[in-house]
Amino acid sequence: MIRKITLTAVTALAMAATPSIAAEVETEIHDFDFPFEGPFGSYDQMQLQRGLQIYTEICSACHGLEQVAYRNLADDGGVGWNMDEVRAYIDYQGAEVFDQSLFDGEGDFRAATPADRFPESGLSNAPDLSLMAKARAGFHGPYGTGISQFVNGMGGAEYIASILTGYHDEPECALEGEPMDGYYNVAFAAGGYPDSCIDDHGHHMVPGSWIAMAPPLYGDDVVFADGHASDLDHVAQDVSAFLMWTAEPKLVARKQAGLTGFIFLAVLSVLLYLTNKRLWAPHKHKD
């Protein structure tokens, strides 16, 4: 048993010491100023409503939100709707769900209710967006420092917004090799560079890579009822904030609970310190 563990450890160390053949992909992830960042940050209801509109009109054609129920749109700290508005949204969308209990277990589609979840992705290669921001919540920013996310607030929402605004023309070095499939995005890292884009050390000379998803936003894609700007940067931030809420709907409540716990522990520490001094004060200077 010990011999097997030793051999496994030696093999792992040897693999870690072996230089990687694949070239490293650099990306450009930008730090956006979201209102929910920081210890006292919270979601902007109007921004979440705009993000929901963008998802409904554009993103829902391919992507789903199967981890989010319609009733969650009426939760505290979120979009700010009531149940009547949620039902009106469902009716406006004409949302349907497949109910296996209908027709003696054969199942059939029925009109959705607030208790049902959003539909799943319409395409097999389109990821569900309800956990996208959560999956990237551990992202630490372009410098790879663990404290970058805490200081700069760079996480899943920044990654999504950078992807949406990161579509560019292919670099000149890529045009020298064979044509690549997909769309060039400076925030996406998936490899696939031609040899002309790789330096002698195996590093890419230009950031980004090719992504299968076509640019979903171009700016002025939607018209908001509140008259908010609909340029590419604003629209990308609005839908990224909404997707962050779908991944972290209780973010504000957790921050409030953490702040309450911190205050309680601070007061308790002061009381314990004063109690300790009072108990030992008569005995401190005795010989």
MIDOSE-1310 file (N, C-alpha, C; in nm, 2 decimals, decimal comma, always signed):
residues 287
mirk	+0,08/-0,12/+0,00/+0,00/+0,00/+0,00/+0,09/+0,12/+0,00; +0,19/+0,13/+0,09/+0,28/+0,24/+0,10/+0,36/+0,26/-0,03; +0,40/+0,14/-0,09/+0,47/+0,15/-0,21/+0,39/+0,21/-0,32; +0,26/+0,17/-0,33/+0,17/+0,22/-0,43/+0,15/+0,37/-0,42
itlt	+0,14/+0,42/-0,30/+0,12/+0,56/-0,27/+0,24/+0,64/-0,31; +0,36/+0,58/-0,28/+0,49/+0,64/-0,31/+0,51/+0,66/-0,46; +0,48/+0,55/-0,54/+0,49/+0,55/-0,68/+0,39/+0,65/-0,74; +0,27/+0,66/-0,69/+0,17/+0,76/-0,74/+0,22/+0,90/-0,72
avta	+0,28/+0,93/-0,60/+0,33/+1,06/-0,57/+0,45/+1,10/-0,66; +0,54/+1,00/-0,68/+0,65/+1,03/-0,77/+0,61/+1,05/-0,91; +0,51/+0,98/-0,96/+0,45/+1,00/-1,10/+0,39/+1,13/-1,11; +0,31/+1,18/-1,01/+0,25/+1,31/-1,01/+0,35/+1,42/-1,01
lama	+0,46/+1,41/-0,93/+0,57/+1,51/-0,93/+0,64/+1,51/-1,07; +0,66/+1,40/-1,13/+0,73/+1,39/-1,26/+0,64/+1,46/-1,37; +0,51/+1,44/-1,36/+0,42/+1,50/-1,46/+0,42/+1,65/-1,44; +0,42/+1,69/-1,31/+0,42/+1,84/-1,28/+0,54/+1,90/-1,33
atps	+0,66/+1,83/-1,32/+0,78/+1,89/-1,36/+0,80/+1,89/-1,51; +0,72/+1,81/-1,59/+0,74/+1,81/-1,73/+0,68/+1,93/-1,79; +0,75/+2,00/-1,88/+0,70/+2,12/-1,95/+0,57/+2,08/-2,03; +0,48/+2,17/-2,03/+0,35/+2,15/-2,10/+0,37/+2,17/-2,25
iaae	+0,32/+2,08/-2,33/+0,34/+2,10/-2,47/+0,24/+2,20/-2,53; +0,12/+2,21/-2,47/+0,02/+2,30/-2,52/+0,06/+2,44/-2,48; +0,04/+2,54/-2,57/+0,07/+2,68/-2,54/-0,03/+2,74/-2,45; +0,02/+2,83/-2,37/-0,07/+2,90/-2,27/-0,15/+3,01/-2,35
vete	-0,27/+3,02/-2,31/-0,36/+3,12/-2,37/-0,38/+3,23/-2,28; -0,34/+3,35/-2,32/-0,37/+3,47/-2,24/-0,50/+3,53/-2,28; -0,56/+3,60/-2,19/-0,69/+3,66/-2,21/-0,70/+3,80/-2,16; -0,80/+3,87/-2,20/-0,82/+4,01/-2,15/-0,95/+4,01/-2,08
ihdf	-0,95/+4,01/-1,95/-1,06/+4,02/-1,87/-1,06/+4,16/-1,80; -1,17/+4,23/-1,82/-1,18/+4,37/-1,77/-1,25/+4,38/-1,64; -1,22/+4,47/-1,56/-1,28/+4,49/-1,43/-1,40/+4,59/-1,45; -1,52/+4,54/-1,43/-1,64/+4,63/-1,45/-1,69/+4,67/-1,31
dfpf	-1,74/+4,78/-1,29/-1,79/+4,83/-1,17/-1,94/+4,79/-1,15; -1,96/+4,68/-1,08/-2,09/+4,63/-1,05/-2,14/+4,68/-0,91; -2,27/+4,71/-0,90/-2,31/+4,76/-0,77/-2,31/+4,66/-0,66; -2,31/+4,53/-0,69/-2,32/+4,43/-0,59/-2,18/+4,39/-0,53
egpf	-2,08/+4,45/-0,58/-1,94/+4,41/-0,54/-1,91/+4,48/-0,40; -1,82/+4,42/-0,33/-1,78/+4,48/-0,20/-1,86/+4,43/-0,09; -1,82/+4,45/+0,03/-1,89/+4,39/+0,15/-2,03/+4,46/+0,17; -2,05/+4,58/+0,12/-2,18/+4,65/+0,14/-2,26/+4,66/+0,01
gsyd	-2,21/+4,60/-0,10/-2,28/+4,61/-0,22/-2,41/+4,53/-0,23; -2,50/+4,57/-0,32/-2,63/+4,50/-0,33/-2,67/+4,51/-0,48; -2,76/+4,43/-0,52/-2,81/+4,43/-0,66/-2,89/+4,55/-0,69; -2,88/+4,60/-0,81/-2,96/+4,71/-0,86/-3,08/+4,65/-0,92
qmql	-3,20/+4,67/-0,87/-3,32/+4,61/-0,92/-3,35/+4,65/-1,07; -3,33/+4,78/-1,10/-3,35/+4,82/-1,24/-3,25/+4,75/-1,33; -3,13/+4,73/-1,29/-3,03/+4,66/-1,37/-3,07/+4,52/-1,39; -3,12/+4,45/-1,29/-3,16/+4,31/-1,30/-3,28/+4,30/-1,39
qrgl	-3,37/+4,40/-1,39/-3,49/+4,39/-1,48/-3,44/+4,41/-1,62; -3,35/+4,50/-1,64/-3,29/+4,52/-1,78/-3,22/+4,39/-1,82; -3,15/+4,33/-1,73/-3,08/+4,20/-1,77/-3,17/+4,09/-1,80; -3,29/+4,08/-1,73/-3,39/+3,98/-1,76/-3,45/+4,01/-1,89
qiyt	-3,47/+4,13/-1,93/-3,52/+4,17/-2,06/-3,42/+4,12/-2,17; -3,30/+4,15/-2,15/-3,19/+4,11/-2,25/-3,19/+3,96/-2,26; -3,19/+3,89/-2,15/-3,19/+3,74/-2,15/-3,32/+3,69/-2,23; -3,44/+3,75/-2,20/-3,56/+3,70/-2,26/-3,56/+3,72/-2,41
eics	-3,52/+3,84/-2,45/-3,53/+3,87/-2,59/-3,41/+3,82/-2,68; -3,30/+3,79/-2,62/-3,18/+3,75/-2,70/-3,13/+3,61/-2,65; -3,09/+3,60/-2,53/-3,01/+3,49/-2,48/-3,10/+3,36/-2,47; -3,23/+3,37/-2,44/-3,31/+3,26/-2,42/-3,33/+3,18/-2,55
achg	-3,30/+3,23/-2,66/-3,32/+3,16/-2,79/-3,23/+3,03/-2,79; -3,12/+3,04/-2,72/-3,02/+2,92/-2,72/-3,00/+2,87/-2,58; -2,99/+2,96/-2,48/-2,95/+2,92/-2,35/-3,07/+2,92/-2,25; -3,05/+2,83/-2,15/-3,16/+2,82/-2,05/-3,11/+2,86/-1,91
leqv	-3,21/+2,86/-1,82/-3,19/+2,89/-1,68/-3,26/+2,79/-1,59; -3,22/+2,66/-1,61/-3,30/+2,55/-1,55/-3,28/+2,54/-1,40; -3,19/+2,62/-1,34/-3,17/+2,62/-1,20/-3,25/+2,73/-1,13; -3,33/+2,81/-1,21/-3,40/+2,92/-1,15/-3,55/+2,90/-1,17
ayrn	-3,63/+2,91/-1,07/-3,78/+2,90/-1,08/-3,83/+3,04/-1,11; -3,95/+3,04/-1,18/-4,01/+3,17/-1,21/-4,05/+3,25/-1,08; -4,08/+3,18/-0,97/-4,12/+3,24/-0,85/-4,00/+3,32/-0,79; -3,88/+3,28/-0,82/-3,76/+3,35/-0,77/-3,75/+3,49/-0,81
ladd	-3,82/+3,53/-0,92/-3,82/+3,67/-0,97/-3,89/+3,76/-0,86; -3,97/+3,70/-0,77/-4,04/+3,78/-0,67/-3,97/+3,77/-0,53; -3,85/+3,71/-0,53/-3,77/+3,70/-0,40/-3,72/+3,84/-0,36; -3,70/+3,86/-0,23/-3,64/+3,98/-0,18/-3,49/+3,99/-0,23
ggvg	-3,45/+4,11/-0,26/-3,31/+4,13/-0,30/-3,28/+4,10/-0,44; -3,39/+4,08/-0,52/-3,37/+4,04/-0,66/-3,43/+4,14/-0,76; -3,51/+4,09/-0,85/-3,56/+4,17/-0,96/-3,66/+4,27/-0,90; -3,73/+4,23/-0,79/-3,82/+4,33/-0,73/-3,96/+4,32/-0,78
wnmd	-4,00/+4,21/-0,84/-4,14/+4,19/-0,89/-4,22/+4,12/-0,78; -4,35/+4,14/-0,80/-4,45/+4,06/-0,71/-4,50/+3,94/-0,79; -4,58/+3,86/-0,73/-4,62/+3,74/-0,80/-4,72/+3,77/-0,92; -4,79/+3,88/-0,91/-4,88/+3,91/-1,02/-4,79/+3,95/-1,14
evra	-4,68/+4,02/-1,12/-4,59/+4,05/-1,23/-4,52/+3,92/-1,29; -4,49/+3,83/-1,20/-4,43/+3,70/-1,24/-4,53/+3,63/-1,33; -4,65/+3,62/-1,29/-4,75/+3,55/-1,37/-4,77/+3,62/-1,51; -4,77/+3,75/-1,50/-4,79/+3,83/-1,63/-4,67/+3,80/-1,72
yidy	-4,55/+3,78/-1,67/-4,43/+3,75/-1,75/-4,44/+3,61/-1,81; -4,49/+3,52/-1,73/-4,51/+3,38/-1,78/-4,61/+3,38/-1,89; -4,72/+3,45/-1,88/-4,83/+3,46/-1,98/-4,77/+3,53/-2,10; -4,70/+3,63/-2,09/-4,64/+3,71/-2,20/-4,55/+3,62/-2,28
qgae	-4,47/+3,53/-2,21/-4,38/+3,44/-2,28/-4,45/+3,32/-2,34; -4,57/+3,29/-2,29/-4,63/+3,17/-2,33/-4,56/+3,05/-2,29; -4,49/+3,05/-2,17/-4,40/+2,95/-2,13/-4,48/+2,82/-2,10; -4,42/+2,71/-2,14/-4,48/+2,58/-2,12/-4,37/+2,48/-2,06
vfdq	-4,41/+2,39/-1,99/-4,32/+2,29/-1,93/-4,38/+2,15/-1,96; -4,29/+2,05/-1,96/-4,34/+1,91/-1,99/-4,37/+1,85/-1,85; -4,49/+1,80/-1,83/-4,54/+1,74/-1,71/-4,55/+1,59/-1,73; -4,47/+1,51/-1,67/-4,47/+1,37/-1,68/-4,60/+1,30/-1,62
slfd	-4,66/+1,37/-1,53/-4,78/+1,32/-1,46/-4,90/+1,32/-1,54; -4,91/+1,39/-1,65/-5,03/+1,40/-1,73/-5,05/+1,28/-1,82; -5,17/+1,25/-1,85/-5,21/+1,14/-1,94/-5,15/+1,00/-1,89; -5,18/+0,98/-1,76/-5,14/+0,85/-1,70/-4,99/+0,82/-1,71
gegd	-4,91/+0,92/-1,69/-4,77/+0,90/-1,69/-4,70/+0,91/-1,83; -4,78/+0,93/-1,93/-4,72/+0,95/-2,06/-4,66/+1,09/-2,08; -4,72/+1,19/-2,01/-4,66/+1,32/-2,01/-4,71/+1,41/-2,13; -4,72/+1,54/-2,10/-4,75/+1,63/-2,21/-4,71/+1,77/-2,16
fraa	-4,72/+1,87/-2,25/-4,69/+2,00/-2,22/-4,81/+2,07/-2,16; -4,78/+2,16/-2,06/-4,88/+2,24/-2,00/-4,83/+2,38/-1,98; -4,92/+2,47/-1,95/-4,88/+2,61/-1,92/-4,79/+2,62/-1,79; -4,69/+2,69/-1,79/-4,60/+2,70/-1,68/-4,67/+2,78/-1,57
tpad	-4,62/+2,75/-1,44/-4,67/+2,82/-1,33/-4,55/+2,88/-1,25; -4,57/+2,98/-1,16/-4,45/+3,03/-1,09/-4,37/+2,93/-1,02; -4,42/+2,81/-0,99/-4,34/+2,71/-0,92/-4,25/+2,63/-1,02; -4,27/+2,65/-1,15/-4,19/+2,58/-1,24/-4,06/+2,65/-1,27
rfpe	-3,96/+2,59/-1,33/-3,83/+2,64/-1,36/-3,83/+2,70/-1,50; -3,73/+2,79/-1,53/-3,71/+2,83/-1,66/-3,67/+2,71/-1,75; -3,70/+2,72/-1,88/-3,66/+2,61/-1,97/-3,51/+2,59/-1,97; -3,47/+2,47/-2,01/-3,33/+2,44/-2,03/-3,28/+2,49/-2,16
sgls	-3,15/+2,48/-2,19/-3,10/+2,53/-2,31/-3,16/+2,46/-2,43; -3,18/+2,54/-2,54/-3,24/+2,49/-2,66/-3,14/+2,42/-2,75; -3,01/+2,44/-2,73/-2,91/+2,37/-2,81/-2,82/+2,29/-2,72; -2,78/+2,17/-2,78/-2,70/+2,08/-2,70/-2,56/+2,14/-2,66
napd	-2,51/+2,23/-2,74/-2,38/+2,29/-2,72/-2,39/+2,43/-2,65; -2,51/+2,46/-2,61/-2,52/+2,59/-2,55/-2,54/+2,57/-2,40; -2,44/+2,61/-2,32/-2,45/+2,59/-2,17/-2,56/+2,66/-2,10; -2,61/+2,60/-2,00/-2,71/+2,67/-1,91/-2,64/+2,78/-1,84
lslm	-2,71/+2,90/-1,84/-2,65/+3,02/-1,78/-2,68/+3,04/-1,63; -2,76/+2,96/-1,57/-2,79/+2,98/-1,43/-2,68/+2,96/-1,34; -2,58/+2,89/-1,38/-2,46/+2,87/-1,30/-2,33/+2,92/-1,36; -2,34/+2,99/-1,47/-2,23/+3,04/-1,54/-2,14/+3,13/-1,46
akar	-2,21/+3,23/-1,40/-2,14/+3,33/-1,32/-2,08/+3,26/-1,19; -2,15/+3,16/-1,14/-2,10/+3,09/-1,02/-1,98/+3,01/-1,05; -1,98/+2,95/-1,17/-1,87/+2,87/-1,21/-1,74/+2,95/-1,23; -1,76/+3,08/-1,26/-1,64/+3,16/-1,28/-1,62/+3,25/-1,16
agfh	-1,69/+3,22/-1,05/-1,68/+3,31/-0,93/-1,54/+3,30/-0,87; -1,46/+3,19/-0,89/-1,33/+3,18/-0,84/-1,22/+3,24/-0,93; -1,27/+3,31/-1,04/-1,17/+3,37/-1,12/-1,10/+3,49/-1,05; -0,97/+3,49/-1,06/-0,90/+3,59/-0,98/-0,85/+3,71/-1,06
gpyg	-0,89/+3,72/-1,18/-0,84/+3,84/-1,26/-0,72/+3,81/-1,35; -0,68/+3,90/-1,43/-0,58/+3,88/-1,53/-0,44/+3,85/-1,47; -0,42/+3,89/-1,34/-0,28/+3,88/-1,28/-0,27/+3,75/-1,20; -0,37/+3,67/-1,19/-0,36/+3,55/-1,12/-0,34/+3,55/-0,97
tgis	-0,36/+3,67/-0,91/-0,34/+3,68/-0,77/-0,47/+3,65/-0,70; -0,46/+3,58/-0,59/-0,58/+3,54/-0,52/-0,65/+3,65/-0,46; -0,58/+3,76/-0,42/-0,65/+3,87/-0,35/-0,71/+3,97/-0,46; -0,68/+3,95/-0,59/-0,74/+4,04/-0,69/-0,89/+4,04/-0,69
qfvn	-0,95/+3,92/-0,67/-1,09/+3,92/-0,67/-1,15/+3,99/-0,55; -1,08/+3,98/-0,44/-1,13/+4,05/-0,32/-1,12/+4,20/-0,33; -1,01/+4,25/-0,38/-0,98/+4,39/-0,39/-1,05/+4,45/-0,51; -1,04/+4,39/-0,63/-1,10/+4,45/-0,75/-1,24/+4,40/-0,78
gmgg	-1,29/+4,30/-0,71/-1,42/+4,24/-0,73/-1,43/+4,17/-0,86; -1,32/+4,11/-0,91/-1,33/+4,05/-1,04/-1,37/+3,90/-1,02; -1,48/+3,87/-1,09/-1,53/+3,73/-1,07/-1,61/+3,69/-1,20; -1,72/+3,61/-1,17/-1,80/+3,56/-1,28/-1,86/+3,67/-1,37
aeyi	-1,92/+3,77/-1,31/-1,98/+3,88/-1,39/-1,88/+3,95/-1,48; -1,76/+3,97/-1,43/-1,66/+4,03/-1,52/-1,62/+3,94/-1,64; -1,62/+3,81/-1,61/-1,58/+3,72/-1,72/-1,69/+3,72/-1,83; -1,81/+3,71/-1,79/-1,92/+3,71/-1,88/-1,93/+3,84/-1,96
asil	-1,92/+3,96/-1,89/-1,92/+4,09/-1,96/-1,80/+4,10/-2,06; -1,68/+4,05/-2,02/-1,57/+4,05/-2,10/-1,58/+3,97/-2,23; -1,65/+3,85/-2,21/-1,67/+3,77/-2,33/-1,77/+3,84/-2,43; -1,87/+3,90/-2,37/-1,97/+3,96/-2,46/-1,92/+4,08/-2,53
tgyh	-1,82/+4,15/-2,47/-1,76/+4,27/-2,54/-1,62/+4,24/-2,60; -1,58/+4,11/-2,60/-1,45/+4,07/-2,64/-1,43/+4,02/-2,79; -1,54/+4,04/-2,87/-1,53/+3,99/-3,01/-1,45/+4,09/-3,09; -1,35/+4,04/-3,16/-1,26/+4,13/-3,24/-1,23/+4,06/-3,37
depe	-1,17/+4,13/-3,46/-1,12/+4,07/-3,59/-1,00/+3,98/-3,55; -0,98/+3,88/-3,64/-0,87/+3,79/-3,61/-0,74/+3,87/-3,62; -0,64/+3,83/-3,54/-0,51/+3,90/-3,55/-0,44/+3,86/-3,68; -0,35/+3,94/-3,72/-0,28/+3,92/-3,85/-0,21/+3,79/-3,86
cale	-0,15/+3,75/-3,75/-0,07/+3,62/-3,75/-0,16/+3,50/-3,77; -0,29/+3,51/-3,73/-0,38/+3,40/-3,75/-0,42/+3,39/-3,90; -0,42/+3,50/-3,97/-0,45/+3,49/-4,11/-0,35/+3,42/-4,19; -0,23/+3,41/-4,14/-0,12/+3,34/-4,21/-0,13/+3,19/-4,22
gepm	-0,20/+3,13/-4,12/-0,22/+2,99/-4,12/-0,35/+2,95/-4,17; -0,39/+2,82/-4,14/-0,52/+2,77/-4,18/-0,63/+2,85/-4,11; -0,75/+2,87/-4,18/-0,86/+2,94/-4,12/-0,91/+2,86/-4,00; -0,95/+2,93/-3,89/-0,99/+2,87/-3,77/-1,15/+2,87/-3,76
dgyy	-1,21/+2,78/-3,70/-1,35/+2,77/-3,68/-1,40/+2,86/-3,57; -1,51/+2,93/-3,58/-1,56/+3,01/-3,47/-1,53/+3,16/-3,49; -1,54/+3,23/-3,38/-1,53/+3,37/-3,38/-1,42/+3,41/-3,28; -1,33/+3,50/-3,32/-1,22/+3,54/-3,23/-1,27/+3,63/-3,12
nvaf	-1,23/+3,59/-3,00/-1,27/+3,66/-2,88/-1,14/+3,68/-2,78; -1,11/+3,80/-2,75/-0,99/+3,82/-2,67/-1,00/+3,78/-2,52; -1,13/+3,75/-2,48/-1,15/+3,71/-2,34/-1,16/+3,56/-2,32; -1,17/+3,49/-2,43/-1,19/+3,34/-2,43/-1,06/+3,27/-2,45
aagg	-1,05/+3,16/-2,37/-0,92/+3,08/-2,37/-0,96/+2,94/-2,40; -0,93/+2,89/-2,52/-0,96/+2,75/-2,56/-0,85/+2,69/-2,65; -0,74/+2,77/-2,67/-0,64/+2,71/-2,76/-0,68/+2,72/-2,90; -0,61/+2,64/-2,98/-0,65/+2,64/-3,12/-0,57/+2,74/-3,21
ypds	-0,46/+2,79/-3,16/-0,38/+2,89/-3,23/-0,30/+2,82/-3,34; -0,29/+2,89/-3,46/-0,19/+2,84/-3,56/-0,05/+2,87/-3,51; +0,04/+2,80/-3,57/+0,18/+2,81/-3,53/+0,24/+2,95/-3,54; +0,18/+3,03/-3,63/+0,23/+3,17/-3,65/+0,20/+3,26/-3,54
cidd	+0,11/+3,22/-3,45/+0,07/+3,30/-3,34/+0,13/+3,26/-3,21; +0,23/+3,16/-3,21/+0,29/+3,11/-3,09/+0,44/+3,15/-3,10; +0,49/+3,20/-2,98/+0,63/+3,24/-2,98/+0,72/+3,11/-2,95; +0,85/+3,13/-2,94/+0,95/+3,02/-2,92/+0,93/+2,95/-2,79
hghh	+0,87/+3,02/-2,69/+0,85/+2,96/-2,56/+0,72/+2,89/-2,54; +0,64/+2,88/-2,64/+0,51/+2,82/-2,63/+0,40/+2,91/-2,58; +0,42/+3,04/-2,58/+0,32/+3,13/-2,53/+0,26/+3,20/-2,65; +0,13/+3,23/-2,64/+0,06/+3,30/-2,75/+0,11/+3,44/-2,75
mvpg	+0,12/+3,50/-2,87/+0,17/+3,64/-2,89/+0,05/+3,73/-2,88; -0,07/+3,68/-2,89/-0,19/+3,77/-2,89/-0,29/+3,70/-2,79; -0,37/+3,78/-2,72/-0,46/+3,72/-2,62/-0,59/+3,67/-2,70; -0,66/+3,58/-2,62/-0,78/+3,53/-2,67/-0,77/+3,40/-2,75
swia	-0,89/+3,36/-2,81/-0,90/+3,24/-2,88/-1,03/+3,24/-2,96; -1,06/+3,13/-3,02/-1,18/+3,12/-3,10/-1,30/+3,05/-3,02; -1,41/+3,11/-3,03/-1,53/+3,07/-2,96/-1,64/+3,03/-3,06; -1,71/+2,92/-3,03/-1,82/+2,88/-3,12/-1,94/+2,97/-3,13
mapp	-1,96/+3,04/-3,02/-2,08/+3,13/-3,01/-2,06/+3,26/-3,09; -2,15/+3,29/-3,18/-2,15/+3,41/-3,26/-2,17/+3,53/-3,16; -2,13/+3,65/-3,20/-2,16/+3,76/-3,11/-2,30/+3,78/-3,08; -2,35/+3,77/-2,96/-2,50/+3,78/-2,93/-2,54/+3,92/-2,92
lygd	-2,45/+4,01/-2,89/-2,49/+4,15/-2,87/-2,40/+4,24/-2,96; -2,47/+4,34/-3,01/-2,39/+4,44/-3,09/-2,41/+4,58/-3,05; -2,50/+4,60/-2,95/-2,53/+4,74/-2,91/-2,66/+4,78/-2,97; -2,74/+4,85/-2,89/-2,88/+4,89/-2,94/-2,96/+4,77/-2,98
dvvf	-2,94/+4,66/-2,91/-3,02/+4,54/-2,94/-3,16/+4,54/-2,88; -3,17/+4,61/-2,77/-3,30/+4,62/-2,70/-3,33/+4,76/-2,67; -3,46/+4,79/-2,64/-3,51/+4,92/-2,60/-3,56/+4,91/-2,46; -3,51/+4,98/-2,36/-3,55/+4,97/-2,22/-3,66/+5,07/-2,19
adgh	-3,75/+5,03/-2,11/-3,86/+5,11/-2,07/-3,82/+5,23/-1,99; -3,70/+5,22/-1,92/-3,66/+5,33/-1,83/-3,57/+5,42/-1,91; -3,55/+5,40/-2,04/-3,47/+5,49/-2,12/-3,32/+5,47/-2,10; -3,28/+5,37/-2,04/-3,13/+5,35/-2,01/-3,06/+5,32/-2,14
asdl	-2,93/+5,36/-2,14/-2,84/+5,34/-2,25/-2,83/+5,19/-2,29; -2,83/+5,17/-2,42/-2,83/+5,03/-2,47/-2,71/+5,00/-2,56; -2,60/+5,07/-2,53/-2,48/+5,04/-2,61/-2,42/+4,91/-2,56; -2,32/+4,86/-2,63/-2,27/+4,73/-2,60/-2,22/+4,71/-2,46
dhva	-2,14/+4,80/-2,41/-2,09/+4,79/-2,27/-2,20/+4,79/-2,17; -2,30/+4,87/-2,18/-2,41/+4,88/-2,08/-2,49/+4,75/-2,09; -2,53/+4,71/-2,21/-2,61/+4,59/-2,22/-2,53/+4,46/-2,17; -2,40/+4,45/-2,19/-2,32/+4,34/-2,14/-2,32/+4,34/-1,99
qdvs	-2,31/+4,46/-1,93/-2,30/+4,46/-1,79/-2,44/+4,43/-1,73; -2,55/+4,47/-1,79/-2,68/+4,45/-1,74/-2,71/+4,30/-1,74; -2,69/+4,23/-1,85/-2,72/+4,09/-1,85/-2,62/+4,01/-1,77; -2,50/+4,05/-1,75/-2,40/+3,99/-1,66/-2,44/+4,00/-1,52
aflm	-2,49/+4,11/-1,48/-2,55/+4,13/-1,34/-2,66/+4,04/-1,32; -2,75/+4,03/-1,41/-2,87/+3,94/-1,40/-2,82/+3,79/-1,38; -2,73/+3,75/-1,46/-2,68/+3,61/-1,45/-2,60/+3,59/-1,32; -2,54/+3,70/-1,27/-2,48/+3,68/-1,13/-2,59/+3,66/-1,03
wtae	-2,70/+3,73/-1,05/-2,81/+3,71/-0,95/-2,87/+3,57/-0,96; -2,88/+3,51/-1,08/-2,93/+3,38/-1,10/-2,84/+3,28/-1,03; -2,71/+3,31/-1,03/-2,62/+3,22/-0,96/-2,61/+3,24/-0,81; -2,63/+3,37/-0,77/-2,61/+3,40/-0,63/-2,74/+3,48/-0,59
pklv	-2,86/+3,43/-0,58/-2,98/+3,50/-0,55/-2,98/+3,55/-0,40; -2,91/+3,49/-0,32/-2,90/+3,52/-0,17/-2,78/+3,60/-0,14; -2,71/+3,66/-0,23/-2,59/+3,73/-0,21/-2,60/+3,84/-0,10; -2,70/+3,92/-0,12/-2,72/+4,03/-0,03/-2,76/+3,98/+0,11
arkq	-2,84/+3,88/+0,12/-2,87/+3,82/+0,25/-2,75/+3,77/+0,32; -2,66/+3,70/+0,25/-2,54/+3,65/+0,31/-2,45/+3,76/+0,36; -2,44/+3,87/+0,28/-2,36/+3,98/+0,32/-2,41/+4,04/+0,45; -2,55/+4,05/+0,46/-2,61/+4,11/+0,58/-2,58/+4,02/+0,70
aglt	-2,60/+3,89/+0,68/-2,57/+3,79/+0,79/-2,42/+3,80/+0,83; -2,33/+3,81/+0,73/-2,19/+3,82/+0,77/-2,16/+3,94/+0,85; -2,22/+4,06/+0,81/-2,19/+4,18/+0,88/-2,25/+4,17/+1,02; -2,37/+4,11/+1,03/-2,43/+4,10/+1,17/-2,34/+4,01/+1,26
gfif	-2,29/+3,90/+1,20/-2,20/+3,81/+1,28/-2,07/+3,88/+1,31; -2,02/+3,96/+1,22/-1,89/+4,04/+1,25/-1,91/+4,13/+1,37; -2,02/+4,21/+1,37/-2,05/+4,30/+1,47/-2,07/+4,23/+1,61; -2,14/+4,12/+1,60/-2,17/+4,04/+1,72/-2,03/+3,99/+1,78
lavl	-1,95/+3,94/+1,70/-1,82/+3,89/+1,75/-1,73/+4,00/+1,80; -1,73/+4,12/+1,73/-1,65/+4,23/+1,78/-1,70/+4,28/+1,92; -1,83/+4,29/+1,94/-1,88/+4,33/+2,07/-1,85/+4,22/+2,17; -1,86/+4,09/+2,14/-1,83/+3,99/+2,23/-1,69/+3,99/+2,27
svll	-1,60/+4,02/+2,18/-1,45/+4,02/+2,20/-1,42/+4,13/+2,30; -1,49/+4,25/+2,28/-1,46/+4,36/+2,38/-1,51/+4,33/+2,52; -1,63/+4,26/+2,53/-1,68/+4,23/+2,66/-1,60/+4,12/+2,73; -1,55/+4,03/+2,65/-1,46/+3,92/+2,71/-1,33/+3,99/+2,76
yltn	-1,28/+4,08/+2,68/-1,15/+4,15/+2,72/-1,17/+4,23/+2,85; -1,28/+4,30/+2,86/-1,31/+4,38/+2,98/-1,34/+4,29/+3,10; -1,41/+4,18/+3,08/-1,43/+4,08/+3,18/-1,31/+4,02/+3,24; -1,22/+3,99/+3,14/-1,09/+3,93/+3,18/-1,01/+4,02/+3,27
krlw	-1,00/+4,15/+3,23/-0,93/+4,25/+3,30/-0,99/+4,27/+3,44; -1,12/+4,27/+3,45/-1,18/+4,29/+3,58/-1,16/+4,17/+3,68; -1,16/+4,05/+3,62/-1,15/+3,93/+3,71/-1,01/+3,92/+3,76; -0,91/+3,96/+3,68/-0,77/+3,94/+3,72/-0,70/+4,06/+3,77
aphk	-0,77/+4,18/+3,77/-0,71/+4,30/+3,82/-0,67/+4,29/+3,97; -0,75/+4,23/+4,06/-0,71/+4,23/+4,20/-0,59/+4,14/+4,22; -0,56/+4,04/+4,13/-0,45/+3,95/+4,16/-0,33/+3,97/+4,07; -0,34/+4,07/+3,99/-0,23/+4,09/+3,89/-0,10/+4,14/+3,96
hkd	-0,10/+4,23/+4,06/+0,02/+4,28/+4,11/+0,05/+4,22/+4,25; -0,01/+4,11/+4,28/+0,02/+4,05/+4,41/+0,15/+3,97/+4,39; +0,23/+3,96/+4,50/+0,36/+3,89/+4,50/+0,33/+3,74/+4,52
